């Protein structure tokens, strides 16, 4: 009985970290409204799909392996006061965005 319970726990743990990446949708029509919130919620390997629009993000820090894809070039702005994006992890893909200081 103990062996079966331990095996189940190990299996569940390994399923969580074994590459079942998910896609998070970001935008005004979705549950997640900001890219910064999506980065906090995401696990390494996830994809963040960002709807078109203007995002006032004030220094996005990407500190885990993620794929960020914009739909129709969403604009990320630092409002001329903030660094816009800092990538602090390996294997980050950041594509189809317009970055505006």
C-alpha positions as CSV (number, residue, x, y, z in Angstrom):
1,X,0.0,0.0,0.0
2,X,2.8,2.4,0.9
3,X,4.6,1.6,-2.4
4,X,1.4,2.5,-4.4
5,X,0.9,5.8,-2.6
6,X,4.5,6.8,-3.1
7,X,4.4,5.9,-6.8
8,X,1.3,8.0,-7.2
9,X,2.9,11.0,-5.6
10,X,6.0,10.7,-7.7
11,X,3.9,10.4,-10.9
12,X,1.8,13.5,-10.1
13,X,5.0,15.5,-9.3
14,X,6.6,14.4,-12.5
15,X,3.5,15.2,-14.6
16,X,3.6,18.8,-13.3
17,X,7.1,19.4,-14.4
18,X,7.5,17.1,-17.4
19,X,6.6,19.5,-20.3
20,X,2.9,19.9,-20.2
21,X,3.3,23.6,-21.1
22,X,0.2,25.7,-21.3
23,X,-0.8,28.8,-23.3
24,X,-1.9,31.9,-21.4
25,X,-4.0,34.5,-23.3
26,X,-3.4,38.1,-22.3
27,X,-5.5,41.1,-23.2
28,X,-8.6,43.2,-22.2
29,X,-10.9,40.4,-23.3
30,X,-9.2,37.7,-21.2
31,X,-8.9,36.9,-17.6
32,X,-5.2,38.0,-17.5
33,X,-5.0,41.7,-18.5
34,X,-1.3,42.4,-18.3
35,X,1.8,40.7,-19.5
36,X,3.5,41.2,-16.1
37,X,0.6,39.3,-14.4
38,X,0.9,36.5,-17.0
39,X,4.7,36.2,-16.3
40,X,4.0,35.8,-12.6
41,X,1.4,33.0,-13.3
42,X,3.4,31.2,-15.9
43,X,5.6,28.2,-15.4
44,X,8.8,27.6,-17.4
45,X,8.0,26.4,-20.9
46,X,4.6,28.2,-21.1
47,X,3.5,30.4,-24.0
48,X,2.1,33.8,-23.5
49,X,-0.2,34.9,-26.4
50,X,-0.7,38.7,-26.2
51,X,-3.7,40.3,-28.0
52,X,-3.3,43.5,-29.9
53,X,-3.3,46.7,-27.9
54,X,-1.2,49.1,-25.9
55,X,0.4,47.7,-22.7
56,X,1.8,50.1,-20.1
57,X,4.1,47.5,-18.4
58,X,6.9,49.5,-16.7
59,X,9.9,47.2,-17.0
60,X,8.8,43.7,-17.8
61,X,11.3,41.2,-16.3
62,X,11.2,37.8,-17.9
63,X,13.0,35.6,-15.5
64,X,12.0,32.1,-16.7
65,X,12.0,30.1,-19.9
66,X,8.9,31.4,-21.7
67,X,7.6,32.1,-25.2
68,X,5.9,35.4,-25.7
69,X,4.1,36.0,-28.9
70,X,2.2,39.1,-29.9
71,X,-0.9,39.0,-32.2
72,X,-0.7,41.9,-34.7
73,X,2.2,43.7,-32.9
74,X,0.9,44.7,-29.5
75,X,2.7,47.8,-28.3
76,X,4.6,47.6,-25.0
77,X,5.6,51.1,-23.7
78,X,7.8,52.3,-20.9
79,X,6.1,55.7,-21.0
80,X,9.5,57.3,-21.7
81,X,10.4,56.8,-18.0
82,X,11.0,53.0,-17.5
83,X,13.1,50.3,-19.1
84,X,10.6,48.4,-21.2
85,X,11.8,44.7,-21.2
86,X,14.6,42.9,-19.4
87,X,15.2,39.2,-20.3
88,X,17.0,37.5,-17.4
89,X,16.6,33.9,-18.4
90,X,17.9,31.6,-21.1
91,X,15.7,30.1,-23.8
92,X,13.2,33.0,-24.0
93,X,11.4,33.7,-27.2
94,X,10.0,37.2,-27.6
95,X,8.4,37.9,-31.0
96,X,5.9,40.0,-32.9
97,X,5.8,43.0,-30.5
98,X,6.4,46.7,-31.0
99,X,8.5,48.1,-28.1
100,X,8.1,51.8,-27.5
101,X,10.2,53.8,-25.0
